[in-house]
Amino acid sequence: MRERAGLIRRVGTVVRWPLGMVLASWRYLWRTSPMYRFDEQGGPDDTGPPLPTESVDELVQGVEDGVGPLFRRRYSVRIEGSSMSPEQLIANIAENPNRAAPVEVAIFRKTCGDDGPLQVGDEYLVRMPGPWDGPIRAVERTPTSFRLATLRGHLEAGQIEFRVYKEDAALRFEIESWARSGDWLSQLLYDRVRLVKEMQLHMWIHFCERVGRLAGGRVRGGVQVHTRRLQELPRG
């Protein structure tokens, strides 16, 4: 019965993607928030925070397991006019990431862990177009942030963190990742063909915009995307 339900869900996902991609492209072209991109050369400090030892096993796919350059990328928005605190906003997102995710191209489905808000040890499968399903595990949860690590089979190898903090009378929401491609095919599509890169860019820009709406505020100053590229991991 469970296998049948899984098959039905999978078929539904596949059928939904063509329409979802059309809708995603339309939203991308007509988004109201401007985007500002900044690209820099990376350094040894861009490899990301260490993974908590208790969260690491043979399924975790760290940056050392990836291929090609490492990208440290930060998506950032300023949210004005929200009555929420940073703790309230991150709790709202952690309770159900699909509240902010552009569900036409990315759906978070919990595969391991109790029902309810995200906790350390919970695992999710992020459903994306084509063969891009991304298994992830929560490795850190604080009152104002949570961090996820990629698992075996993900198109990337690394970590991603979601956080909120006060900025004057406003809120600052950030998504920061430290990752390499999970294999050579992913690296080709990301760094050469740019297919995965643009899909990822679209996904997180919309996530940031939706967080602004979820907070009941307004995004001011557009979405800022800072990228630092590190060609090789530091030795040792």
N, C-alpha and C positions, 0 to 999 in steps of 0.2 A: 504493500500500500504506500509506504514511504517512497519507494523507488518510482512508483507511478506518479505520485504527487510531484516529485522532483523533475520527472520528465515533462509533465504538463507545465510546470513553472519555467523550465528551460525553453520549451517551444514558444511559450508566451513571450519570453524575453527576446528570442530571435525574431519573432514576428513584429515586435514593437520597435526594434532598432531602426529600420528604414524611416519610419515616420518620425521617430525620435531624432534622428540625425538631421532631417529636414527642419524640424522645429528648432533644434539646437543651432543650426546655421542661421536661421532667421533671427533668433534672439541675439546671436553673436553680431550680426550685421547691424541690428537696430538697438543695441544696448545704449543706455542713456549715460552711463558713467564712462568718462574718458579713461584711457589706459596709458601709463607711462612706463617704458621699459628701460632698464639700466643694466648694462653688461660690463663685467670687469674680469680681470685675471684673478684667479683664486690663489690661495696659499695653504700652508700646513694647518692653519686654524679652521679650515672650512670643511673638515671631515665629519663634524657633528659630535654630539655628546656621546659618551660611552653607553653601550647598552647595559641595563641592569643585569647582573649575573644571574639572578633568579629567573629571569624571563628568557634566557638564551637556551636553546636546545638545537637538535639537528635540523629542525624545520626553519629556523630563523635564517634569513638571507641578508647578511650584513654587507656593508660597502666593499669589504675585502672579498666577497663572493661574486661581485659584479665584474663587468668588463667595460673598457673604454674610460673616457674622462668622468670625473665626478662633478656633479652640478649641485651647488648650494643655491637654492632659490627661495625667495621670500615674497609672498603676496601680502599686501598690506592695505587696509582702508581705515579711514577716520570716520567714525559714526557720531553724528551730532544729534541732539534732541532726544536721546533715549533715556528712559527712566530706570533702566536696568543697571545693576552693578556688574562688574566683570564676572563675579562668581555666578550671578543669575544667568548671564548670557551663555557662559561656557557650559553650565549645567543644562540649559535648554538644548544646546547642540548635542551634548553627550547623551541626553536622554533618547534622542533619535536623530542621528546625522542626516537622515533623509529630509528633515525639515529645511535644511539649507542646501542639500545636494541638488544639482540639476538632474532630476530623476529621468529625464528623457535620454540621458546618456550614461548615468551612473547611479546605481542603487546599492545601498549598504544593506547587507543581509547578515545578521548575526548567526554564526555557525557553531560557536562554542561559548558557553557562559549562561548565566541566569537571565531571565527576562528582566527588563528594566534598563537603567542608565549604564553607560559604558564603565567598566571596571578593569583594573589591571588583570591581565590573563584572558580577557574576552577576545574572541577571534571573529572577524568579519570577512565576507567575500564581497568585494566591490564588483558588481556586474557592469561591464562596459561593452561597447560595440566590438564585434569580431572576436578574436581570441584573446581579449585583453582583461579577462577576469582577474582581479587582484586580491589574493589572500593576505590579510594583515592581522597583527596581534597588538593589543594595547599593552604597552610596557611601562607607562607612567601616567599617573593621574594626580593633579594638584587642584586646589580650589579654583584656579584660573586657567588651567591648561590640561591637555592630554597629548600623549605622544604614542605613535604607532610604528611598528617595525614590519617590514615586508617578510613574507614567508615564501618557502620554496614554490616556484611556479609563477611568481609575480613577474611582471615585465621589468620591474626595477629591483635594485638591491640597496636597501638603506632604511631611512627613517623619515617620518613626517610629524610635525608638531602643530597643534592648533592652540592659540592662546589669546587672551583678552587682557588689556590693562587700561587704567585710567590715563588720559592725556588731557591735562587741563580739565575743562568741564565736559569733555567728550570721551568716547571709548576708542581704543585702537585695537582692531582685530587683525591677527596675522596668521598666515599659514607658512611654515618654513620647513623645507625638506633638504636632506643631504642624501644624495643617491647617485648610483651608477646604473647603467643598463643591466638587466638581469642575465642577458645572453647576447650573442653576436647579432642575432636577427633583430632583437629589440634595439640594439645599438645602431644598426643600420637604419631602421625606420625612424629612430629618434634624431640622430645626429646628421644623417645624410639625406634621407627622404623627407624628414621633418614631420611625418604624419602623426606619430605619437606625441611629439612635442606640441603641435598645435592643438591636438585633442585635449591634452593635459592643460594647456594654457586656458582654453575655453572653459574647461570644467572648473578650475579653481577661481577664475574671474567671476563666474556666475555664483560660485559658492560664497565668495566675499560679498557680492551684491545682495544675495539672499539673506546673509547674516545681518546686514544693515536693516532689511525689512523685518526680520525676525526680532531684532532689538527694538523695533518701533521707532527707529530714527532715520536719519538721512545720511547717505554717503557723501562726504565732501572732499573735493580734491582728487576724485577718481581713484582708480586701482593702481597701485605702484607695484611693479614687478622687478625685483633686483635679482640678478643672476651672477654668480661667481663660478667660473669654470676652472677646475684643477685638472690638468692633463694627466698627472700620475699621482698615486697615493704616496705620502711620505714613507720612506723606508724606516723599518724599525718600529 
